[in-house]
Amino acid sequence: MLTSYDYLVTGGAGFIGSHLCERLLSDGKSVCVLDDLSTGSLKNIETLLPSDDFNFIKGSVLSVETVNECVSLCSEIIHLAAAVGVENVINKPVETIETNVGGTENILRAARKNNTKVFIASTSEVYGKSWKVPFAEDGDIVLGPTSRNRWSYACSKALDEFLALAYNQSYGLPVVICRFFNTVGPRQSGRYGMVLPRFINQALTGQPITVFGNGTQTRCFSLVSEVVDSLLALMNNPQAVGKVVNVGSTEEITILELARRVREISGSNSEIIIVPYKDAYPEGFEDMQRRVPDVSRLIGLTGFSPKADTNTIIRKVISWGIPEGVV
Ligand code: UDP
């Protein structure tokens, strides 16, 4: 174990986190991961564990002591640890709110002590049901009522953004905030609700491909490696400090079309079935009809945005193997 690290990555054993750690190590950086393994797994980082430049700490961002210790060891923080997936958000609302709000609060407080630069991962969920597509960072956010707990996730992440911006304004803490739009790729699990690994799992195991609602809702899927490129380019650009930046692809696809493409590209005979929302989700769920990022700020700051097309992404994920599906 080293006495200091270039980066602290919270949630580093998760899907995006493990890809980020891989990249940082291959760039010659040293990395300390803090992860409670609630949705992440050691399997995601098994190839990194033997490296002298890598340290894994199993612990929660809700422990002030652990966070303070980890932050004191590192030059920069990439805070990805959060409650993820529609499944968790709906079934574990207390954990979602507490982890997302309390965790970020602990990270920012600790960062302030040494003025450590912090990256805060936010989400396109923050836009809620805004109809002003594509979504621009300074556009209004439109959330549903507090009686529908899906919105607690968006609200908890919006609060993280407010808090990080407030630390930047009041204390000069260097913070960079990204709103990720449907990031996908190898190692993503379908356990917690993510549509692409689910569809691919269903197609490759001969089960029906379950399209929720009527399938006309749209998303833009970006490849995790390109999301990691964007994240690091923003972290390395002083102009990004104090800003909220969308990170995602602009190729919009309906969920029904996604199901068709997964079926075709995988050569599967699975039937595509329509599952009404009331059978797919518990009471209190509302889906988002369209979600497309405006990436002009990202391009202005980095010169690029995620470009891999949906077919290429589907092929890449299929070639990796059968993703974990619904359990
Ligand atoms: N979805 C679906 N079938 C599934 C899982 C999800 O049709 O087995 C739909 C879901 O209702 C939503 C879209 O796919 O409209 C994306 O869902 P996901 O949970 O991946 O992410 P979200 O964009 O909702 O955060």
Boltz pocket constraint, residues with backbone or C-beta under 6 A from the ligand:
constraints:
  - pocket:
      binder: B
      contacts: [[A, 86], [A, 182], [A, 192], [A, 193], [A, 194], [A, 195], [A, 196], [A, 198], [A, 199], [A, 210], [A, 211], [A, 212], [A, 213], [A, 217], [A, 219], [A, 255], [A, 287], [A, 288]]
      max_distance: 6.0
